[in-house]
Structures are given as C-alpha cells and as structure tokens.
Amino acid sequence: MAAETRFDVPGMKCGGCVAKVQETLKSLPGVSDVSVDLTTKTAIVRGEVRPGDVEAALSGAGYPAVAKT
C-alpha cells in the first residue's frame, strides 16, 4: 500500500494553479496518485516519495508547500 501525505499549498488561487500543482506532483518519481483541493488549499500525494522532495518540487513551481503531520 502506498503512503499518503497531505500538504498545505496556500499559494493556490485558481483552477490554473491546481492544474500546475497536479502536473508538478504527477511528474515526480514514485508518485502514484494526486488529489488537489483548491477550497482547502491542500494536496494529497500517494506513493513512495519523500515529503521533502514534494515540498522542493512545489516550491520550484512557485507553490511553496508544507507537509501536514
């Protein structure tokens, strides 16, 4: 079973932001599924990927994120 980690992504403002976050996350090795919610400004990542790698990728795409514990 793949791990699931939730991230706060406060910089998302519109549907275009959601699409960019999804695209960025799906391109990471080890990610099996992504769910992004604009209303709560969160992303759920499933797969074998380190939270730090997710945070770095999103920050590089212009959407700093923090893993929720």
N, C-alpha and C positions, 0 to 999 in steps of 0.2 A: 504494500500500500504506500502510495506517495505521500510525502509530508505536505502539510498545508500551513502556509504562513500568511498572515494578514498584515497589510501595510497601510499606514496613513499617507495619503498623497494630497496634501492641502492645496497644491497649485492648480489642480484641475478646475476649469471654469466652464467648459462646454463639451459638446459631443466630439469636436476635433481633438480636444485634449484626451478624452477617453480612448479614441482611436489610436493616438500616438503612444499612450501608455500601454495599451494592449499589444500593439505592434512591437514595441521595445521589449516587453516581457516575453512574448512568444518567441522572440529571436534568441533568447538565452538558452544555452545548452542545459539540458536537464529539466526544463520546464515542460510539464505535460498538459497543464490547463491553466487558464487565467480567467478571472472574473473581476470586472471593474465596475464600481458603482459611483456615479457622479454625485448623487444625492448625499451619500455618506462620505464621499471623497476617500474611498478605500479601494484597495486591490487585494484580491486573494490569489496567491500563487500556489499551485500544486506541482509537486515534482521534487527531484533531488537537486536542489540548488541552494547555495548558501545565502542567507538574508543579506549579508554584506555585498554580495555580487548584484543582487536585485537593487539594493539602495544605490550602488555605484552606477548601474545602468540607467536607472531613472533620473538620477542627478545629472548624468551626462546628457540626457534627452531634455533637460530643462524642468524636470518634475521631481525635486528632492522628496524623498520618502523616508519613513521611519517604520521599522518592523514593530508591530504591536505584540506584546508578550502576554 
